[in-house]
Amino acid sequence: MDPAPVAELIPPTRVLRQLSVQAVMNVLLREGGASRAGLARQTGLSKQTMSEVMRLLSERGWVRESGKITGGVGRTAVRYEVDAEAGYVLGVDLGASTIRASIANIAGAIVREGEAASDPRGGAYLVDQIGTLKRTLLAEAGVPVARLLQATVALPGVVDPATGRLSLAPNLDDMGHMNVVSSIAQVLDCKVTFENDVNAGAIGEFWETPQSQDEHFAFVSIGTGVG
């Protein structure tokens, strides 16, 4: 069977709803808050669609009322903002010398970060350290485990999507014989994505640094290895 486009696999109404929700969340995260009318203007969504999106986001706890906005004579509107504590994400940098991790809320603010010297025994011991660091940071931040929605793990080399094994990482050569993807996903117990550490660093630097989206730039990582 030939792979079908995503739009053909998901009902059109559900696709449109997902796009509408994403558009509204993007505005709220960027602006910090807005009324329904303001959101409708910035997203181009109709009043009816906006009402449905805000109902959905409110019911699921992603947004909350944050006050009133005064408009014309005698007119006020409810202001909405993202409930930053509705969910959290975890970022892990697995290195040959150090493991670093940060927890951020869904508004992008880091609430806790920490690091540990990488266990020289490598392999499964490093995976266990990732799990321990996750639990420690969640506890220190007072974040319930159930609110950790996703984690991204940056690691040297390349992960084979078919086998979950790590290759082209000479400083973590002992991890080349294990399914790194399933092992780490098991200890983190949430949705996990994986990225090359230097690529992840470049993406983060590009996101944090004001610049034109069509500019080119170079990112060099100097640590236990150079990338």
N, C-alpha and C positions, 0 to 999 in steps of 0.2 A: 504494500500500500504506500502510495506516494505521500510524503508529509504535506499536510494542508497548512495554509497560512493560519496564523493565530486567530485572525478575525473570523475564520470559518469554523474554528473549533469552539469559540465562545459566542453565545447568543449576542446579537448586535446590541440589545438593550443593556446587557451587562457590560459590554465594552464601553459604551457611551457613558454609563454610570461611573466606571472606573476612571475614565478620562476626565469627567466632570469633577469627581472627588479630588483627583490629583491636581487639577487646575486651581481649585479652591484652597487646598492645603498649601500649594506653592505660594499663593498670594498671602495667606495668613503668616506663613513662615518668613516671607520677605518683608512684609509691612508691619508685622507684630500684632495686627488686629484690624478689623474692618466691620462695617455693617453689611447686611444682606444686599442692600442697594449698591454699596461700594464694591462688593464682591461681584455682583452681576455686571457692573460697568467694566471692571477689569478683566473678567473672564469671558464676557460676551454671552453668558448663560441667561436663559429666560427666567422670569420670576418663578414660574412653576418648577423648573428644574432646580433652581437655587433653593427653593423651599424643601424639595425632596433631599437634596444633598446635605443641607444643614440639619434636617431632621435625622438623617442617617448618621452624620458625624456626632451629633449631640447624644443620640441614643447609645452609641458605642463608646462614648467618653473621650473622643479625640479633640473636641472643641468645647468651650464653655463661655458663658456670658461674662464680660469683663467691664460692664458699665453701660452708660447711655451716651449717645452722640446727639448733640443739639443741632437741628437743621434750621429750617425757616421758622416763621412765627408759630410758636406753640407745637412745633414738630420735634419729636425725638425718635431715635432709632437705637435698637440694641446693638451693642458692639460685641463682636466675638473674637476670641483668640484661641490659639492652640493650647491644649492642656499639656504642658511639657512633661508632666509626670505620668501621662497615660501609658508611656512605654519607653524602653531604654534599648540602647545598642551597645555592643562590645567590640572594641578593636584590639587585636592582638598582633604584636610583631615578634615573630619567632626567629631569634638569631642564634648563632653558634655560641656567643658569649653571654648574651642577655635576652631575657624574655620581658617585653614591655606590654602593658595592657591599659586601656582606658575605657571608662563607661561614660556614655553621653545620653542625655535625654533626647526626645524626638525633636526638640527645638534646636539641637546641635550644641548645647552647652555641656562641657565636660564636668561631671560631678565627682569623679574619682579616678585616679590613675596610680599605677604602681609598677614595680619591676622586680625581677629576681635573677640571680646569676644562673645561667643555663647549667643543668646537671651534666657533668662531663661524661656520664654513662650513656647519655643520648637516648635515642629511640623512644620506647614506651615511658621512660622516666621524664622526658621532656613533655610528652602528652599529659602525664599526670600533673606536672607543674602548671600547665595551662589551666587544667580543671581547678587546681588549688587556688591559683591567682584569681580566677573568675569568682569563686565562692568568697574569697577574702574581700575583694573589692565590692561585691554586692552587699556583703554584711556591713562593711565600713560605711557604705553610702546609705544603708537602710533601705535598699531596693529589694522588693519581693522577687524571688526567682521567677515567678510567673510573668513578671513585667519585662523580662529580658526577651525582646522580640527577635533579634537577629545579631549575629556576630560575623565579623570579617577577619580572616587570619591572613596576615602577610608573611610570606616565608621565602627564603632564597630558592632559586631554581624554578622548575616547572612541574606542575602536578599533572599527571596523566589522568584525564577524565574517565578513561575506561577501567583502569586498575586502582586509581587513587594513590599511586606511588609517586614519590618525589624523585626527580632526576635533575642533573646539572647543578647539584648543590654539594660541591666537594667538602664544605665545612660541616655538612650534616649527612655525610655519606651513610651513616648507620641507619638512617631513616628510609633509605632506598629500597629496603626489603619488606616494608610494611605498608598497609593501606592507611596512609596518613589521613585521608579524607574521612573515612568512617571512624577512625580512632579518635580524632579530634572532635568530630560531630557528636560522638557518644558522650564525651566528658563535658561538652558545652551544653548539650541538651536543648538546642534551639536551632533555628534555621541558620546555616553557616555557608558563607562564600569564601573562596580562596583567591588570593592574588599574589603575584610576584612582588617581593618587598620593595624593589626599586620602582616598579611600575606604580605601586600603591603610594610611595613617597612622592613621585612625580604628579600623580593625580591630586594628592592633598595639597601640594605646593601650588599647583595651578588653580585649585579651587580657592585657596586662601589669599592669593596674590591678585590684586586688581590689575587686569590687563584685557586687551582685546582678545576675543575668543579665536581669532585667526592668526594670532602671533605664534611664533615658534620659540621654543626655549629648550635648554639643556639642563638635565638634573643628574648630578653625580653623587653617589652614595659612597662614603668612605667609612668603613667599619672594620670588622674582622676580615672582610673581603671588600673589593671595590666593584661597584656596578654602575 
